[in-house]
């Protein structure tokens, strides 16, 4: 008999969602153990002895791990469902039959690199602060930030009472009214890049994530995706 396993970890291993999202599903009362809804974060289960369901569907271990890089378009939400009826990113995976979930999030008005998988352990590794997995963004911002303002972002600025981690910031191109900035961060706060530029009074006009670590979008068309192999997974952490 296997040792007991925390429920949110089991949901993640079965490809339902990342561990963090699995905790949210439990809190929302969407998970049942032997027909009884549970909301306790600390509950442990023995998969061979318990029947686990989520939204009425049986939760069983995945037999095939799948990893995908999607070039997310604007207008799509990075959730498994949306009560407002907005399009979700998994609807773009036309030929994929496994249940995948996005690793982290991109705002509805942000486009670019998004990893989807059914491997909860990998999702946890990518998002855990201890691994400091970098994400690279291209931000077209209003106006022309001074070098001293970009230096503030590099050192860290206070957002909602907490200092951001150091970032790498490069001014790539200027137009009459805007500047294209490349920014590399390893945190994942909600709307962090947008809030960082708002803090220096140069709001983001357009935002695109172009890489996780050294895994770049390159010429992947918007709305399209590709399967990731072992070398691609390694590049995420470089």
Backbone torsions as a table, in degrees:
resi	resn	phi	psi	omega
1	UNK	NA	135.9	178.9
2	UNK	-72.2	156.3	175.0
3	UNK	-70.1	154.3	176.5
4	UNK	-58.1	149.5	-176.2
5	UNK	-129.5	136.7	177.5
6	UNK	-61.7	139.1	-172.7
7	UNK	-59.3	-44.3	-177.5
8	UNK	-65.6	-32.2	177.4
9	UNK	-69.6	-40.3	177.9
10	UNK	-63.0	-43.3	178.2
11	UNK	-59.5	-40.4	179.3
12	UNK	-66.3	-44.6	179.5
13	UNK	-62.8	-27.2	179.6
14	UNK	-86.6	2.3	175.9
15	UNK	81.6	16.8	179.6
16	UNK	-74.1	-42.3	-179.0
17	UNK	-173.3	171.4	172.6
18	UNK	-65.7	167.1	-178.4
19	UNK	-60.1	-41.6	-179.9
20	UNK	-62.9	-45.3	179.0
21	UNK	-67.5	-34.3	177.5
22	UNK	-62.7	-38.1	176.5
23	UNK	-61.6	-39.8	179.0
24	UNK	-64.6	-40.5	178.7
25	UNK	-61.2	-40.0	178.6
26	UNK	-65.0	-46.5	-179.8
27	UNK	-60.9	-32.9	-178.8
28	UNK	-80.1	-0.7	177.4
29	UNK	75.5	26.1	-177.2
30	UNK	-95.6	-2.0	-175.6
31	UNK	-115.1	135.8	178.9
32	UNK	-122.0	142.1	173.7
33	UNK	-118.5	116.3	-177.0
34	UNK	54.2	39.6	176.3
35	UNK	83.8	-1.6	-178.5
36	UNK	-110.4	127.0	178.4
37	UNK	-66.9	132.8	179.6
38	UNK	-122.0	144.0	177.0
39	UNK	-129.0	5.1	-178.7
40	UNK	-80.8	120.3	-178.7
41	UNK	-64.9	-26.9	-173.4
42	UNK	-90.3	2.4	-173.8
43	UNK	-65.5	141.2	176.3
44	UNK	-116.8	147.3	-179.2
45	UNK	-132.2	160.3	171.7
46	UNK	-113.4	106.3	-171.6
47	UNK	-51.4	-37.1	-177.7
48	UNK	-71.6	-19.1	-174.7
49	UNK	-110.9	-12.1	-176.8
50	UNK	-118.2	149.3	174.7
51	UNK	-102.5	117.0	-176.7
52	UNK	-109.1	130.7	175.3
53	UNK	-129.8	153.2	176.4
54	UNK	-134.1	119.8	-175.5
55	UNK	55.6	32.2	176.8
56	UNK	87.8	-3.5	-179.2
57	UNK	-105.1	140.1	179.8
58	UNK	-64.8	139.0	178.1
59	UNK	-103.3	116.2	-179.6
60	UNK	-129.1	154.1	-178.4
61	UNK	-61.0	144.5	175.5
62	UNK	-73.3	142.3	176.9
63	UNK	-100.7	-15.5	-178.3
64	UNK	-136.0	121.3	177.3
65	UNK	-86.0	137.0	-176.0
66	UNK	-132.2	141.7	-177.8
67	UNK	-133.8	128.6	-174.7
68	UNK	-134.4	140.7	170.5
69	UNK	-108.8	120.8	-178.9
70	UNK	-112.0	140.0	169.9
71	UNK	-93.4	92.9	-173.0
72	UNK	-68.3	130.8	173.0
73	UNK	-81.3	161.8	169.7
74	UNK	-64.9	153.1	176.1
75	UNK	93.7	-3.9	178.4
76	UNK	-109.5	143.1	178.8
77	UNK	-100.6	147.1	-177.8
78	UNK	-97.0	55.2	174.2
79	UNK	-127.0	167.5	-178.7
80	UNK	-80.1	-18.4	177.4
81	UNK	-158.4	159.4	-179.2
82	UNK	-138.0	118.2	-178.1
83	UNK	-64.5	-19.8	179.1
84	UNK	-86.5	-2.8	177.5
85	UNK	78.9	15.0	178.2
86	UNK	-76.1	153.0	-179.1
87	UNK	-64.9	142.4	180.0
88	UNK	-107.8	152.8	-172.4
89	UNK	-62.8	-32.4	-178.2
90	UNK	-66.9	-17.0	177.1
91	UNK	-69.4	-13.5	178.5
92	UNK	-83.3	-11.4	-177.0
93	UNK	-89.9	75.3	-169.9
94	UNK	-64.6	-36.3	-173.8
95	UNK	-105.7	13.9	-177.6
96	UNK	-104.8	123.9	-177.3
97	UNK	-101.1	-18.2	176.5
98	UNK	-71.2	152.0	176.5
99	UNK	-82.5	111.2	-179.1
100	UNK	-111.1	157.9	175.3
101	UNK	-132.8	150.7	179.6
102	UNK	-74.0	145.6	177.0
103	UNK	-92.5	108.7	-175.2
104	UNK	77.4	-157.8	-176.0
105	UNK	-142.4	158.8	163.9
106	UNK	-130.7	136.1	179.4
107	UNK	-59.0	158.3	-179.1
108	UNK	-59.9	-30.4	-178.7
109	UNK	-97.6	13.9	176.6
110	UNK	-114.8	142.5	179.6
111	UNK	-117.7	174.3	172.5
112	UNK	118.6	-156.3	-168.9
113	UNK	-65.3	125.6	176.5
114	UNK	-141.9	122.9	176.7
115	UNK	-88.2	134.7	173.1
116	UNK	-124.4	141.4	-176.4
117	UNK	-157.8	171.3	168.3
118	UNK	-115.4	14.9	-179.3
119	UNK	-98.9	96.3	-178.2
120	UNK	-63.8	-32.8	180.0
121	UNK	-66.5	-41.5	177.9
122	UNK	-66.1	-42.8	178.9
123	UNK	-58.4	-42.0	178.9
124	UNK	-63.9	-40.7	-179.2
125	UNK	-65.2	-43.4	-178.9
126	UNK	-62.7	-39.8	-172.8
127	UNK	-90.1	-15.1	-175.7
128	UNK	-70.5	130.5	-176.6
129	UNK	-56.9	-28.7	-176.3
130	UNK	-64.0	-24.5	-179.2
131	UNK	-87.4	-14.3	177.7
132	UNK	45.7	48.3	178.2
133	UNK	-66.7	122.6	-176.0
134	UNK	-81.4	148.8	172.8
135	UNK	-128.4	131.1	-177.9
136	UNK	-106.7	132.1	-179.0
137	UNK	-124.0	148.9	166.4
138	UNK	-107.0	119.9	-178.1
139	UNK	-119.1	118.1	170.5
140	UNK	-87.6	116.7	-174.6
141	UNK	-115.6	154.9	179.2
142	UNK	-70.9	138.4	176.3
143	UNK	77.0	-162.4	-176.2
144	UNK	-130.7	92.5	-179.3
145	UNK	-58.0	138.9	175.6
146	UNK	-74.3	153.8	-179.7
147	UNK	-57.2	-33.7	-179.8
148	UNK	-67.1	-31.8	177.4
149	UNK	-70.6	-41.1	177.2
150	UNK	-65.5	-33.0	177.7
151	UNK	-64.6	-33.0	175.9
152	UNK	-61.4	-43.2	178.9
153	UNK	-64.4	-37.0	-179.2
154	UNK	-66.1	-38.5	-178.9
155	UNK	-79.1	-27.9	-176.1
156	UNK	115.2	137.1	177.2
157	UNK	-128.1	159.3	-177.8
158	UNK	-84.0	121.5	174.2
159	UNK	-120.9	121.3	177.9
160	UNK	51.5	42.6	174.6
161	UNK	83.5	3.4	-177.9
162	UNK	-132.4	135.1	-178.6
163	UNK	-73.4	133.8	175.3
164	UNK	-75.1	153.7	176.3
165	UNK	-69.9	156.5	177.6
166	UNK	-55.1	143.6	-179.4
167	UNK	-124.4	164.1	170.3
168	UNK	-108.1	129.7	-172.7
169	UNK	-133.7	130.6	-178.3
170	UNK	-134.7	128.1	172.7
171	UNK	-82.0	117.7	-173.3
172	UNK	-99.0	-36.3	-175.2
173	UNK	-161.2	145.3	177.0
174	UNK	-122.1	147.0	170.3
175	UNK	-119.3	-172.9	-176.8
176	UNK	-61.1	-37.4	-173.5
177	UNK	-121.9	3.8	-175.2
178	UNK	-150.4	170.5	179.4
179	UNK	-138.0	135.6	175.0
180	UNK	-91.6	119.2	-177.5
181	UNK	-114.3	134.6	169.1
182	UNK	-100.4	126.9	-178.9
183	UNK	-130.9	134.2	-178.3
184	UNK	-118.4	120.7	179.5
185	UNK	-130.6	165.9	175.6
186	UNK	-125.6	7.0	174.1
187	UNK	-92.7	171.9	-179.7
188	UNK	-139.2	41.6	178.8
189	UNK	-70.1	155.3	-178.4
190	UNK	-62.6	125.6	178.5
191	UNK	52.2	36.1	-172.0
192	UNK	-61.9	-48.5	-176.6
193	UNK	-61.8	-44.9	179.0
194	UNK	-59.9	-42.8	-178.9
195	UNK	-67.8	-33.7	178.9
196	UNK	-63.7	-43.9	-179.4
197	UNK	-74.7	-31.3	174.1
198	UNK	-62.0	-35.1	-177.9
199	UNK	-65.8	-24.8	177.8
200	UNK	-104.9	14.9	173.8
201	UNK	66.2	34.0	174.2
202	UNK	-134.4	78.5	-173.5
203	UNK	-62.2	151.8	-179.4
204	UNK	-76.1	131.5	175.3
205	UNK	-95.5	-33.0	-179.4
206	UNK	-153.8	136.1	-176.2
207	UNK	-133.8	134.3	-179.9
208	UNK	-140.8	129.4	172.8
209	UNK	-87.0	129.3	-176.1
210	UNK	-111.5	-9.3	-178.4
211	UNK	-163.9	148.3	160.4
212	UNK	-106.2	120.9	-177.4
213	UNK	54.8	-123.7	177.1
214	UNK	-103.8	15.6	175.0
215	UNK	-92.0	102.3	-174.4
216	UNK	-100.8	153.8	173.4
217	UNK	-65.1	-39.2	-173.2
218	UNK	53.2	-122.8	-173.3
219	UNK	-101.0	19.1	177.8
220	UNK	-62.7	120.0	-176.4
221	UNK	-64.4	151.4	179.0
222	UNK	-63.9	135.4	-177.6
223	UNK	86.5	-5.3	-179.0
224	UNK	-105.4	167.3	-178.4
225	UNK	-144.6	164.7	174.9
226	UNK	-142.0	152.4	176.3
227	UNK	-74.8	146.0	179.7
228	UNK	-105.3	138.8	176.6
229	UNK	-103.7	-178.7	-177.7
230	UNK	-56.1	-40.6	179.9
231	UNK	-66.0	-37.9	176.5
232	UNK	-60.7	-43.5	179.8
233	UNK	-62.8	-40.8	177.1
234	UNK	-59.4	-40.8	-176.9
235	UNK	-64.2	-23.7	179.1
236	UNK	-59.6	-33.3	-172.2
237	UNK	-102.7	12.0	178.5
238	UNK	-90.7	NA	NA
